[in-house]
Amino acid sequence: MKKLINDPNNAVLEALQGMEKAHGDILKVNYDPDFIARKTLKNKGKVAIISGGGSGHEPMHGGYVGLGMLDAACPGAVFTSPTPDQMEAATKAVNGGAGVIHLVKNYTGDIMNFQMAADICADEGIEVKPIVIDDDVSVKDSLYTAGRRGVGATVLTEKIIGAAAERGDKLDDVVKLAQYCKDNGRSMGMALTSCILPSVGKPIFEIGDDEIEMGVGIHGEPGRERMKIKPANELVEIMLEPVLSDISLENGDEIILMLNGMGGTPLLELYILFNHAVDTAKKLGIKTVRCLVGNYITSLEMQGFSITIMKANSEILKLWDAPVHTAGLRWGI
Amino acid sequence: MVTLENLFKFISSLQAVYSEKKLYLSELDSAIGDGDHGVNMARGFDAVVANWKANPPSNCEDAFKSISASLIKTVGGASGPLYGTMFRKMSLAVGKKTEFGLDEWIDGISKGIDGIMLIGKAQKGDKTMIDAWIPALEALKTAQNDRKTFAEALRECAVAAKNGAEATIPLIAKKGRASYLGERSIGHQDPGATSSAMMAAVAADTLI
């Protein structure tokens, strides 16, 4: 294994310290318990939004802390959910008295740890509303599994509800909007290569030189199928169909499309994929009206990509276009 | 009889067992999860013992609370909240006593299982730690009805938990990360049920 680290045990800590030095104008980092918060902690009367999850998916979530997006993010160890003391401390630090939303990706550990924190905060009189994002169509959503995984739609949801909270929407309205994002966002990913946990030092899964994992999760979880590599356009078609058909879209509907790199994919390739994704959607009568192309929710050094779509309307687009100033997204100011 | 003295033996012994079985538990977890269960449990009980030594509890409620808080803070993943909940519920069940016996132990385990099922939403047969805890509780209750001693009850509990963990091998996982594997989870013993069975075995050795 070759990695640009010093000590696997300090990887997350040193990255947090670097982030604080790089983006001190936007955020500050609290250590033990670890959380990243806006430089100006409390916004009185504003609904606060907190997310969190294992590290290794940067810029998510710490890179989305700032004006128009998150109030705080709780980073766990690499690919391991954060612990309740982190969310409890973050919730108390940013609570402006108008309620706090916990935006959680659907993984067993994340849900339990956020829930324990929410219970503790609720006991102390802070109103906490959890929203669980579960947009990955690779996993069958049934009573017999932990349900669909939360992936790329989390980024779009953070932007959209972050804008609503920033303009002063009340807790119930922000929750309703988050529910819209959850219901109308879908994703699917694929991998050319595995990724390597710093603490383990070997790939999470083995994969042949000419093979890909279709439907991979952001922690290297197995997908729908192991298949031979195909041209980029064919891969886009294989993935866009299940993503688009999982929500009700009609001819002329508009979408926000995120073409996301898994961490080790050249931007040149992401644009090749995006080019065909827009054309394929257009053939189906779906208009791509906003987009993100780049590394927004990654899986360490994994090569591969994911497609996330969210059905848009004028309200969603207004919130999407609203000013945002974070390490990972910045426009409108 | 559970006393503060033998509760400390219980956690010290668990620290040693999880440290020794770290790789074994992580290998079980690699097959159907993310391969860190052994490492997480060992780290968790290192913290449990360190915190107990730093702040020795003066009654059993505080003892179980201290164990719970250390596990929740250091284990992470799903195991931290699950084991943390088990010990938190036990703390509520036993109260400020400095020693207690089989009746309170059964009450504590029973409330702990309810707590685990509430946050984990798992049922018996879902290939989780519940598959070790439920037969363990049943064995304790049977021993109570048969008026067996605490030591005998704990031994029977340990056997039932071990059998319960082994009985997870042919099951399809329905909760947690292993559930994504569907039928591919068949043939592997659940790591959470296994670490739970180890706990029952340590209880039988130390809480007598």
Interface residues (C-beta under 8 A of the other chain):
Chain A: G76 A77 F79 T80 S81 P82 T83 P84 D85 Y107 T108 G109 M112 N113 Q115 M116 V139 L143 Y144 T145 A146 R149 S199 V200 G217 H219 E221 P222
Chain B: D34 G35 D36 V39 N40 I72 K73 T74 V75 G76 G77 A78 G80 P81 L82 G84 T85 I119 G120 I172 K174 K175 G176 R177 S179 Y180 L181 G182 R184
